[in-house]
Amino acid sequence: MIGTIADDFTGGADVAVAFRSEGLRTLLFFGVPPSSAELPEHDAIVIALKSRMAPASEAVAQSLEALEWLRRHGSDQIYVKYCSTFDSTPAGNIGPLLDAVADAMSVDVVPMTPSSPEHHRTQYQGYLFVGSLLLAESHMRDHPVNPMRESSLPRLLRAQTDRDVGVVELDSVRHGDLGSILEHCTARYLFLDAVDSEDLRVLGKALRERALVAGAAGLARGIAAAKPGTLSLSTNPSLAGRAAVLSGSCSARTLEQVAAMIRASRPAYRIDPVTHTDPEVLAAAALTWYDGLPDGAAPLIYSSMGPVDLQRTQEVLGVQEASGILEATCALVATGLVSRGVRRLVVTGGETSGAVVSALGISGGTIGELADAGVPWIHPVEMPDLALLLKSGNFGAVELLVEATR
């Protein structure tokens, strides 16, 4: 059984979809479940943490707790899921997290790749590309929290670990003996080139029995394809009821999706923490606005902002303070929307999604139909009449928010 430790909630949903799409019965939990949790029959478990932006020591502690739970509940393979854009500064936690998990498992070599062609992320000669652009030349160059000014994956990881880092280039992936390469590897971490889904399937076959693998959802799908699936697809729960979008991501794609909602004449309300720093006041104002909408409206409530406004906000409040205010506000707004009868709630951004799920008291759920690649509807165990769409900031077509709330 494969157990996954994901660094945020949207990433956890993405990898759960990858497993389910290849026929694995998959359970998704938000945070480490209690030891007494009842587990339906399954082939894969995903524990989605809220550790992506956490200090390294905190991310390590959370991940080791998840690792212990997964191994205690029968996982014989561990997959550490990080973002396909590998966005993590030299002070980030990917290296320390991998060091801790590999040491705890006594693993000498950790094969990995962030390549996810489905999301236009590919690795070639050890460099990460977003579409046709190197990572550092893409929109990720100006990421609001983790600006990426380097495209070499080995250099990015070496800034966070003192362990050796190597690369297996594409020709060796396609024509070499991967088993022999892994057996004779002297590096702790080995980035594997992959530019299309067939490359990932080749890697999946080679890695299906490895105790520890790391990467994004693309490699997870490749591994799942190499395992026997037992899922019997049943009718997905219906998607009905009042809808709303709660957007906290400031990514380029989310900004396009927010603009599309506004162009579609959807009611829109912007949360601005500069006007007030008390989350309860900000949330109350947003919910009062919502209460004045006509029945059947599918509104957008958002704190998403472009680079200029984001810089202004962070200069006034500080980066961490601004994030904390907005996450707390979105959590309060989400609980208010659900209590008012919203049954389809779309949330953008990994950190915002984590705050919302925690505020709603949701421990996990079943994966429903896809709204877009890597973006599934989730039906919480505790609230079976609620459907959640947790969207990673850079995922989805421009019209996703509009279409998901029709």
N, C-alpha and C positions, 0 to 999 in steps of 0.2 A: 504494500500500500504506500502510495506517495503522499508525503505531507509537505505542505508549503508554508513558508514564513514570508508574508508579503509586508512591505514597508508602509503601505497605506491602504485605505479602504477601496478606492477605485482600482488600484493595481490588483488587489485581492479579487475583485469582481472580474477583472480582465483575465487573470490566470484561471479562475474557476470556469469561465466560459470556454477557455482553451481546452481544459480537461473534458468538460461536458460535451463539447462539439466532437470529440473523438471517442465518445461512448463510455467515458468513465463516470460512474455515479459519484457526484461531488457534493461535499458539504462545505459551506462557507460560514465561518464564524468571524465576528467583529471583536477582536480581543481574544485572549486565552480563555476557553470555556472552563467551567468548574470541573473538577475531577469526576463528579457524579453525573455529568451531562449524558443524557440518553442519545445514542448515536444510531440512526437508521443504517441499514446496510450501505456500504460505500466502498469505492475504490480509491478515492482521493479526499483529503481534507485540506482546506485552505484556512489558515489563521491570518486574518488581515489586521495588522497592528497600526498604530498611529505614531510611527517612529521615523518617518522619512526626514522630517526637519528637526528631530530631537537631537540633543547633544549625544556624542558618541557613547558615553557611559550609560545613558538612559536607553538608547537603542540596543546596546549590547544586552543589558539586563532584560529588556522585554523579549528579545529574540531568544535568549537562553531559556527563559521561562516557557516560551512557545515550543522550543526544541524539546525540552524535557517532557512536556505534555504530549507532543506528537509521538515521541519514541515510546512513551508509556502506553499509548493507545494504538500501537501496532505499526507505526510507519517504519518501513525498512529502507526507504529512500527519502532524503530531504532535499527540497528545492527552495533555495533562497531567491525570492523574486524582488528585483529592483526595477526602476523605471527604464524604459527603452531609450530614453535620452541620457541616462547615466548622470543626471544633473546632481552634482555633489562637489562642493568646493574642497580645497585641501583640508579644511577643518571638518569635512563631512564625516558620515558614519559608515559608508559602505565597506571600506577597508577594515576598520575595527570590528564591525559586525561579522564579516567573513572570517577574520582571524579567530574570533572567539568561537564561532560555530565549528570551524574546521578543527581547532584545538580540542574542543569538547568531544568531537567525534573521532579524534586521532586520524584525520584524513590528511594525506600528504599532498595530493593534487586536486584542485577544484577547477574543473572545466566550466567555461561560461561563455555567453555572448548576449549582448543586449539586442541583437538583431531581431526585428519584428517587421518583416516586409509588408504585412497587412496594414501596419501603421506607418509605412514609409521610413522605417529605421533599418539600416543595414550596416554591417561591418565588413570592411575590405582592407586587407593589409594592416589590420589592427586599428584602423581609423573608423570612427562612427560617422555615418552620414544620415542626415535628415532630408529625405527626398534626394535631390541631386547635389545638395550642399553639404560640405563638412559641418559637423556640429557647431564649431566655433564661428561659422559664417552664416548660420541659420538664425531663426528668431530666438533660439535659446541663448544666443550671445548676450541678450539683454534680459534674461529671465529675472523677475523681480526679487527672488530670494537667492537663487543659485546661478548667477550669470556664468555661462560656459565660454571660456576664452581658449580652450584647448580641445582638440579633436582626437588626439592619440589616447586610446583606452589604456595602454600600459602606463603612459605618463600620468594620466588621471589617477589610476589606482596606486601607483608608486608614491604619490604625494600623501597617501593615507595608510600605507603599510610598509614595513621594512622587509617583507617577504619578497622573493623573486617573482617576477611577472613575465610571462612569455606569450607568444602569438603562434597560432597555426594558420598559415595563409591558405587562401581559397584552393589553390591547386592541390595541396595536401589533403584538404577536406574532401575534395572530389575524387582524387585519384590515389591518395596515400592509405596506409594501414593505420587507422586511427587508434586501434587497440594497442599496437606497438608504440605509437607516438606517446600515448598516455602512460604506458608502462615504463617507458624510459625517460619520461619528463623529469627534470630536476627543479622546475619552477613550482612554487606553491599554487599560483594562479595562471591559468592558461586560457587566453581569449581565442575563440574559434571563429574564423571568418565565415560569414553566411550572407548571401545576397538575395536568396529566394527561398520559397517554401520547400523546395526539394532539398536544398542544402540542409535545412533544419530537420527534415525527415532523416537524412543520412546521419546527422549528428544524434538525433533521437535514438536511432537503432544502436549506435555505438555507446550511448550513455544510459541506456534504459536500466542497467543494473548497477550503475555507480551509486555509492552511498550518499554523495553530496554533489549537487550541481547547482549552479547559479545562473541567473539571466532574467530576461523579460518573458512575456507571454508567448513569444514566437517559439523559443526553444522548449518551453513547457508543452506546447502543442505537439512538437516533434517527438518528444518523449512519450506523450500520451498515445500518439499514433502507433508507437511501437509496443504498446501494452495491450493485452486483451480487454476490450470494453464489454461491460455487462449491462449498460443502461438500456432500459426499455422506455422510449420516449412516450410520455402521456400528454394529454391535452394540457396546454398551458393555461394557468388561471386567467380569467378574463381581466381586461384592462378597462375599467369603467369608473365613473365618478368624477368629482371635481378635480381639476388639475391646477398645479402652480409650479413655477420655476423659482428656485432660490440659488442665485449664482454668486459664488465667492472667488472663483478663479480669475486671475488677471492675465492669463495666457493669450497669445495672439488669436488662436482659434476661438476661444470662448468669447473674446471681444467681438469677433465676427458673428458669432451665434447670437449674442445679446443684441447686436445691431439688427440682425434679421428679425428678431422678435419685435423690436420697435418699429421696423419697416412694415411688419405685418399688422400694425395698429393694435398690438396687444397692450393692455394697461401695464405701465411700468413705473416702478418706484425705486429710487436710488437711495441706498443707505450711505451716509457720509459721516465718518467718525470725527471729522474735524469740527463739525457743528456741535457735537456733543460726545463726550467720552464714556457715558454711562450706557452699557448695553441694554439695560432695562428700559431706559428712556427711548433709545433708538428703536428697539423692538416694538414698544408700545405704539410709537408713531407709525411704523410700517403696518402694524395690524389694524390700527384705526383706519388707515387709508384702505386696507383690504376690505374692511367691513362696509365701506361705502360703495363697493363695486356691485354691479348688477349680477344677478344669479347667472351661473354658467360661464362667467368670465374666467379665462385661464391666464392669470397675470404673471409678470416677471418682477421679482423683488431682488435687487442686485447690489452688491458692493464692488463688483468688477470695475476696474478703471484702467485707462491707458497709462503709458509710461510717465507722462508729465504729471498727471494727477496723482499717480502712485508715489512719485518722488516727493511731491509736495506734502502728501499725507505722512510719509515716513520721516520727512524732515521735521514736521510739526510734532508728531507723536513718538517717533522712534519706530524702528522696524518691528521689534517684538511686541511693543505696546499696541501698535496699529493692528497687527495680526490677531492678538488676543482679544481686542475689543470687537473686531469683526466676526471672529469665530463664535464668541459668546453671544453676540447679537443674532447671528444666523441660527444658532441653536435655539434661542428663545422664539424666534419667528417660526421656525419649523414646528415646534410643539404647539404654538398658537394656531398655525394653519391646520394641522391635523385635528386639533380639538374643534376647529370650526368646520370640519367635514371634508377637508381635502383628502382624496384617496389615491391620487397619482401625484407624487412629489418628485420633481427633478432637481437634483443638486449638482452643481459643478464645482470641481476642485477637490483634491484629495483631503486637504486639511479641513475644509468646510464640511465635506462628507463625514469625516470622522467626528466632528463636533455635533453634527445633526444626529447621526446614529447613536452616539452616546447619550444625547439629550432625550431621545425617544425611548431609550432603554432597550434597544434591539441587540440581541446577542448573535443572531445569525438568521439565515433564511435559505430558501430554495431559489435556484436560478430559473428565471422564466425566459420569455422570448427576447431576442436581440432588438434593440432600437437602432443600433449601428454596430460596426465592428468593435468588439471589446466593451460594449456598453449594454449590459443586460438589465432587464427589469428584475428586481429582487423582491420576493414576497416574504416578509419577515415572519418568523415563527410566532412571535408574540402578537402580531397584528395581521392576520391572514387577509383582511380586507384592504390592506394598504399595499400599494406598489411603489417601490423606490427605484429611481434611476440615478445611480451615482456615476457621474461622468468625469473622467480625468480631464484636466484642463485642455490638453491639446488634442483630444479625441473628438471624432464625430464630424459629419458633414455640416456645412454652414447652416442648413435648415433644420438641424436635429431638434433643437428646442421647440421650434414651431411645430414640427411633425409629431413629436412625442406628446404634445399637449392638445392635440386636436380632439 
